[in-house]
């Protein structure tokens, strides 16, 4: 087994460290945030990811956490860069933390393989290798090893990944990195660095395109009387299309899709190519988040001022506390601008959204949010919401109006209980 240094203990870095430790490797995890490192040393995981706390605890003997770059870099035969690359105002990826990691590399302290797992623009690996050559760092080789983790299922995605992608211009380096994953027994693709970098962007952009496409189909279904759930089922039965990412809703969010789609569009633009399809994907997604306002007005009237509206779910998806680019941010912001009284509840993400939308009222439970509401919007399909006692919900609400932003509820059952129900791409049902 090998010694690995993992730079960054966010969603990608900490999952990578814990899973690599599970495979038997010795890990030193580095982060500049002393608070995170202190918490991890005490056995507290600072992010919410199902199963991660248990995995970290089970592998404590192979996991070490530090804020000292010099120590961390000396420890690892392989140095995995897992820092974030957020979008800049121009839409480009901010590589500040990538270059900081490069600057911290040891001048000459044994052989190392620098492995970039962070999502970086195509060509970044070539720039890093050129920088290493300019500094005379012949003791450091380079590889790209993109991650394909979904928040909420990250551990399973790592341990049962569809593929391990290793990009390296030196076949021996590619072999060394690939061997780290032998315990997974998963499909392996070895390629050049630039292609590995593009695989990550192209994969996320394609999935985002599927989501925006089915949302456009849903919008057409609403005008024609078709049911997008049936349409998606029929489409998904074609093996060339498949059923995944054909669930209509109120738009995608999170730390990956919005950032990566915008970054790929910007990469193309910087090369002189206008990526028209991705421009449409981005526009459709932003408009989709706002269409709920029209649905609410259809049930409550054009004047939303003073109306109490409950938002069930604030995280961008279930089983995470991440609110980055969440549909709830746009929806709550628009409703507040309309003068509505908006109250939200999320099992995990409430504290994270409080600083972003201080005017949003927060309830202590789903039932507390629904009490006296004239409409509720299912924004995030947490299991807790699907299992609600909807008979009690109807009694608690001032008006029984449900907008199902994820098509996750049983519209027929709610209608039978007396709710006015509307999903995405389905016909309006009135009890």
Buried (B, 14 or more C-beta within 10 A) or exposed (E): EBBBBBBBBBBBBBBBBBBBBBBEBBBBBBBBEEEBBEBBEEEEBBBBBBBBBEBBEEBEEBBBBBBEBEEBBBBBBBBBBBBBBEBBEEBBBBBEBBBBBBEBBBEEEEEBBBBBBBBBBBBBBBBBBEBBEEEEBEBBBBBBBBBBBBBBBBBBBBBEBEEBBBBBBEEEBBEBBBEBBEBBEBEBEBBBBBBBBBBBBBBBBEBBBBBBBBBBBBBEBBEEEBBBBEBBEEBBEEEEEEEEBBBBBBBBBBBBBBBBBBBBBBBBBEEEEEBEEBEBBBEBBEBBBBBBBEBBBBBBEEEBEEBBBBBBBBBBBBBBBBBBBBBBBBBBBBBBEBEBBBBBBBBBBBEBBBEBBEEBBBBEEBBBBBBBBBBBBBBBBBEBBBEBEBEEBBEBBEBBBBBBBBBBBEBEEBBEBEBBBBBBBBEBBEE
